[in-house]
Amino acid sequence: MSTNKHKHNEIECDCHDHSHEYEECHDDNCCCGHEHKENRTVIYLRMAVSAVLLILGKVLPLDETILLFLFIPAYIIIGYDILWSAVKGIFKGNFFNENVLMSIATIGAFFVGEFEESVAVMLFYQIGEACSHYAVEKSRKSIGALMDINPHYSNLVTENGVEKVLPNEIKVGDVIAVYTGERIPNDGIIIDGSCTVDNKAVTGESMPVYLETGDRLLSGGINIKGTVKIKVDTVYSESTVQKIIKLVHEANKK
């Protein structure tokens, strides 16, 4: 009994490790280099202040000296992080990254008297970066939600009873049992019993589906009611839930 319990704990640990691989990359020491949600408010505030100063300088009839007192603060507020990244890049010998090029272009614009254009270019660049970060964050959340539909174990039916194993250990032709409240781990045909399945996360169907002997079950759905035995007809790597996760990962990379 203790051996089975220990094995079950190992299965859950292994699955949790896999499901959080993507999320662990996005802690406070993020490996992807983007800024996190706690800094977003500050960035939005910087963009707003810079935009207001830019508009004031554009619409108010001010001489060039006073305009400088508007545009220089606007430029520094919106672009100081880009300038600092450019300086660090130069010291590291990276002279042609986007931060260096942006800094050269906008500082050059200032020197030739194009104050508005300099601030506007930096502002629009930061807006583009904010949109990019938003898209990445949204994709990350989508992948995190998909990880929740990734089954943690399969109930393999053997001559000695039911044994909990990892879903990827199940072979085509194996028989697994799915009980009420469990997530369906493998694709297959029902050979015994009937159940009501919530396939919302897999197919988008809003209403639960009643399935019985002879019907096909898709991995990733939740067995709301009933107990069934399934004859697996697809290897785990090609199962419905794995295909969905792969597609989202590929789309996110693009």
Disulfide bonds with the S-S distance in Angstrom:
Cys25-Cys31 1.80
